[in-house]
Amino acid sequence: GAGVSQSPSNKVTEKGKDVELRCDPISGHTALYWYRQSLGQGLEFLIYFQGNSAPDKSGLPSDRFSAERTGGSVSTLTIQRTQQEDSAVYLCASSPSFGSLSEKLFFGSGTQLSVL
Amino acid sequence: AQTVTQSQPEMSVQEAETVTLSCTYDTSESDYYLFWYKQPPSRQMILVIRQEAYKQQNATENRFSVNFQKAAKSFSLKISDSQLGDAAMYFCAYRFTGANSKLTFGKGITLSVRP
């Protein structure tokens, strides 16, 4: 596609349920990032994937959070047993290369997650 | 660890006027990049401008320019001739040039433009 696509745009769930958020990066982009944006907070890094390398999971807040990237393209962020504090906008970004001196991230429009 | 601080949560500017958004950061590295991203209500982050730390010349992109003070670890964004479409959240971000680095963002500032 022309840009980074995220689905769903909005997700309302009940506390304790599992949710899956999807990200379709720009074709050919090898790097993919997930960030979380909570109300009044900046963007909190969650995880990134670079090609076939092991992902950097250092930002995942708990073991309820996991992500995978299939075939070096689409990525899914899974939150198990959701809690109210998980409510936030989850942003995905991709980049054409990692380590480039002028790396530019292309962002999707995010998924607004609301946990009731 | 690197941190990015945006101490002003909100600012307002009259249309056609100039506004400056502040940002400070903390790092022990000497080679890095700094960015300003804009987030309109659509939520999609858009890169406004970027600065390489090794360059002394301040970056400029049309109506947007930065004041980069490396010694003071300050990186402010100046928007000239403000337009209604400039109303958005603006995030300052830092990235070390080394391998396995990622963007670190500030908390953002909400800019409103008065007609």
Interface residues (C-beta under 8 A of the other chain):
Chain A: G3 Y33 Y35 G40 Q41 G42 L43 F45 Y48 D56 V89 L91 A93 G99 L101 S102 E103 K104 L105 F107 G108 S109 G110 Q112
Chain B: V4 Q6 P9 Y33 S42 R43 Q44 M45 I46 L47 R50 E52 F91 A93 R95 T97 A99 N100 K102 L103 T104 F105 G106 K107 G108
